[in-house]
Amino acid sequence: MFSLKDKVALVTGGASGIGAAIAEIFCKAGAIVIILDRNTDQASEVSQLLQQHGGRCENLPLDVTNESHCADITEQITSRFGKIDILVNNAGVGHVGTIIETEGSDLDRLYAVNVRGLFNLTKAVLPGMLTRRSGNIINLASIGGIVGIRDRLAYCTTKFAVVGFTKCLALDHARMGIRANCICPGRVETPFVSARLAEYADPIKAREEMSSTQALGRMGDPREIAAAALYLASDESAFVTGTSFTIDGGWSAGK
Ligand SMILES: NC(=O)c1ccc[n+]([C@@H]2O[C@H](COP(=O)([O-])OP(=O)(O)OC[C@H]3O[C@@H](n4cnc5c(N)ncnc54)[C@H](O)[C@@H]3O)[C@@H](O)[C@H]2O)c1
């Protein structure tokens, strides 16, 4: 069940949190995983650990905001492995604030990674997938791409864009062997959330509030998100495209 045997999968932001959990579950399912992350040291640590457990995992340095580097790395990987089957656009950054507390430069920074970065790598990888008439693209959006979140103006703006991007991509190439879906997690225990908590005057209180936003009263585990990525990457989800898969502990079910 959910085999990715010999599939070549790229995972951006795979050095940490949700991306690292996706790299791990993909390796366990038999994929060849290439972690693409700007944090080279941490990416090497993760890939070495996965190798020690029998996984076929490598890492290459990439800043997804660098368009020409995205093209070069795609060419490099394709000439080495002959194909790219799965692209997980997971790298993302956040910012806490209303519009009053958000500068244009904050929005530009988030947009560069969360939207333009995902665009850059998808644009580089898709032509090879179209030639083979086979490709699977999974984007990490957020529950903040489905509903608004207080004090997350810039973040939600970019994540709504990720959902729109995914749906358009899915429609444009549905009959060409390409599937594109996004995952919309609620709050998940990762360094991403720890960094946001540190921005609050009272991080402990903020943590309790963040947990209570979910109906289940807790944050998610990165492995709970990775399991969905595995399903979407596998042939078992062959009829699923253009969806935004919400995994939010009941956040969006209502108050
Ligand atoms: N943790 C959550 O609660 C949560 C909730 C909803 C959505 N998400 C989304 O899931 C994704 C992963 O989140 P996470 O919590 O695992 O984050 P994280 O901060 O733990 O990891 C993000 C990784 O992305 C890498 N990265 C950042 N900018 C990059 C760039 N320009 N080029 C290449 N790599 C870059 C970082 O080095 C890091 O390894 C993000 O897109 C995030 O917005 C997270």
The ligand as an SDF file (V2000), in Angstrom:
LIG
                    3D

 44 48  0  0  0  0  0  0  0  0999 V2000
    4.1530   24.1700   11.0440 N   0  0  0  0  0  0  0  0  0  0  0  0
    2.9310   24.5830   10.8230 C   0  0  0  0  0  0  0  0  0  0  0  0
    2.1390   24.7810   11.7540 O   0  0  0  0  0  0  0  0  0  0  0  0
    2.4520   24.8020    9.4190 C   0  0  0  0  0  0  0  0  0  0  0  0
    1.0680   24.9730    9.2460 C   0  0  0  0  0  0  0  0  0  0  0  0
    0.5820   25.1750    7.9750 C   0  0  0  0  0  0  0  0  0  0  0  0
    1.4350   25.1950    6.8880 C   0  0  0  0  0  0  0  0  0  0  0  0
    2.7750   25.0330    7.0900 N   0  0  0  0  0  0  0  0  0  0  0  0
    3.6340   25.0940    5.9060 C   0  0  0  0  0  0  0  0  0  0  0  0
    4.3530   23.8860    5.7890 O   0  0  0  0  0  0  0  0  0  0  0  0
    5.6350   24.1440    5.2210 C   0  0  0  0  0  0  0  0  0  0  0  0
    6.7160   23.5770    6.1100 C   0  0  0  0  0  0  0  0  0  0  0  0
    6.5940   24.1630    7.3880 O   0  0  0  0  0  0  0  0  0  0  0  0
    7.4460   23.6900    8.6460 P   0  0  0  0  0  0  0  0  0  0  0  0
    6.6310   24.0020    9.8080 O   0  0  0  0  0  0  0  0  0  0  0  0
    7.9700   22.3300    8.4530 O   0  0  0  0  0  0  0  0  0  0  0  0
    8.6430   24.7730    8.5530 O   0  0  0  0  0  0  0  0  0  0  0  0
   10.1700   24.7270    9.0890 P   0  0  0  0  0  0  0  0  0  0  0  0
   10.5380   26.1450    9.3650 O   0  0  0  0  0  0  0  0  0  0  0  0
   10.3480   23.7190   10.1450 O   0  0  0  0  0  0  0  0  0  0  0  0
   10.9540   24.2360    7.7920 O   0  0  0  0  0  0  0  0  0  0  0  0
   10.9670   25.0150    6.6240 C   0  0  0  0  0  0  0  0  0  0  0  0
   12.1740   24.6050    5.8020 C   0  0  0  0  0  0  0  0  0  0  0  0
   12.1560   25.4030    4.5980 O   0  0  0  0  0  0  0  0  0  0  0  0
   13.4760   25.8400    4.3320 C   0  0  0  0  0  0  0  0  0  0  0  0
   13.4270   27.0670    3.5400 N   0  0  0  0  0  0  0  0  0  0  0  0
   12.9210   28.2630    3.9150 C   0  0  0  0  0  0  0  0  0  0  0  0
   13.1090   29.1500    2.9290 N   0  0  0  0  0  0  0  0  0  0  0  0
   13.7330   28.4850    1.9160 C   0  0  0  0  0  0  0  0  0  0  0  0
   14.1710   28.8680    0.6190 C   0  0  0  0  0  0  0  0  0  0  0  0
   14.0630   30.1250    0.1950 N   0  0  0  0  0  0  0  0  0  0  0  0
   14.7550   27.9360   -0.1660 N   0  0  0  0  0  0  0  0  0  0  0  0
   14.8920   26.6650    0.2690 C   0  0  0  0  0  0  0  0  0  0  0  0
   14.5170   26.2480    1.4940 N   0  0  0  0  0  0  0  0  0  0  0  0
   13.9290   27.1590    2.2960 C   0  0  0  0  0  0  0  0  0  0  0  0
   14.0910   26.0640    5.7140 C   0  0  0  0  0  0  0  0  0  0  0  0
   15.5220   26.0660    5.6450 O   0  0  0  0  0  0  0  0  0  0  0  0
   13.5140   24.8880    6.4910 C   0  0  0  0  0  0  0  0  0  0  0  0
   14.3490   23.7510    6.4010 O   0  0  0  0  0  0  0  0  0  0  0  0
    5.7070   25.6500    5.0070 C   0  0  0  0  0  0  0  0  0  0  0  0
    5.3440   25.9520    3.6730 O   0  0  0  0  0  0  0  0  0  0  0  0
    4.6730   26.1850    5.9670 C   0  0  0  0  0  0  0  0  0  0  0  0
    4.1440   27.4310    5.5570 O   0  0  0  0  0  0  0  0  0  0  0  0
    3.2980   24.8400    8.3250 C   0  0  0  0  0  0  0  0  0  0  0  0
  1  2  1  0
  2  3  2  0
  2  4  1  0
  4  5  1  0
  4 44  2  0
  5  6  2  0
  6  7  1  0
  7  8  2  0
  8  9  1  0
  8 44  1  0
  9 10  1  0
  9 42  1  0
 10 11  1  0
 11 12  1  0
 11 40  1  0
 12 13  1  0
 13 14  1  0
 14 15  2  0
 14 16  1  0
 14 17  1  0
 17 18  1  0
 18 19  2  0
 18 20  1  0
 18 21  1  0
 21 22  1  0
 22 23  1  0
 23 24  1  0
 23 38  1  0
 24 25  1  0
 25 26  1  0
 25 36  1  0
 26 27  1  0
 26 35  1  0
 27 28  2  0
 28 29  1  0
 29 30  1  0
 29 35  2  0
 30 31  1  0
 30 32  2  0
 32 33  1  0
 33 34  2  0
 34 35  1  0
 36 37  1  0
 36 38  1  0
 38 39  1  0
 40 41  1  0
 40 42  1  0
 42 43  1  0
M  CHG  2   8   1  16  -1
M  END
$$$$
